């Protein structure tokens, strides 16, 4: 499931959860209680369902629960998913906001704004991406606003070319699938008319 979340395949993760949860509810109660894999999957699902609905604050709470559980491989996978999800949220905020309050920014990026270490790491990360975070260092300021870079985060041209190639390949595969489905439907309609 962590791989599906990392790849942003939320619907497939939901189907995996449904299949796993229904198969374990059909099993005897002793098997469910003793199955550590199901427990790890259940913890990860508690974060994933919030990622699906777009509730980033609750998603980060769930991912932090997975990380702090110290269960392997759940902890390491949840940490990778958390970093990827945080990056996606930053990109989304850069496209959506001109200015955002520091409290809302921390909530959307899963940072506890009372934790100085996490705040400093977030400030450094945002500055590297070109954000204006000049008012954040002022202690005791209740309404502090930060601004993403104008025009959003600028991606290197090489990675843009790679993304365009990947999008073209994806579009070609989708077009091939549509063409194949069209041929199947036409064949079935032809058989129905001939029968």
C-alpha positions, 0 to 999 in steps of 0.5 A: 500500500505504501508503494501505491500511496507513493505513486499517488494511486489512491484508488488502487490503495483503497481497493487493496485495503478493502480486499485485505479488510474483507479477507481478515474479517472472514478469518477467525478472530485469533488470526486477525489479532495475531497478524502483524501485517494486517495491523501495519496495513490498518495503521497505514490506511488510517493515514491513506484515507485522509490523503484520499479526501485531501485532509493533509493535516489528518494525513500527516497525523496518521503518517506520524503515527505509522513512523512512531510505531517503530514497526518495520517495514511500516516506519521506513515506508511511511517516512518516504510517503510522508516526504513525498506527500509533503513535497506534493503539498508544497507544489500544490500550495505554490500553484494555489496561493499568493500568500498563506498564514504560517499556521495554515502552512504548517498545518498543510505540511504536517509540521507542529508549529510549536516544535522549533526543530521541525519549524527550522527544517521547514523554513530552510526547505521553503527558502530553498524552494524560493518562498518568502519566509522573512516574518517567521523568525519573529517570536510571538508574532501571531499572524505571520504570512509566507509567500511562495515564489512568483509563478510557482516553483521552477523545475529544471528544464531537464526534468521538464523534458523527462516529464513531457516524455513520460506524459506523451508515453502515458497519453499514447498508452491511454489512446491505445487502450481506448482504441482497443476498447473501441474495437472490442465494442464494435466487434461485439455490436457486429456479432449481436447484429449478425446473430 
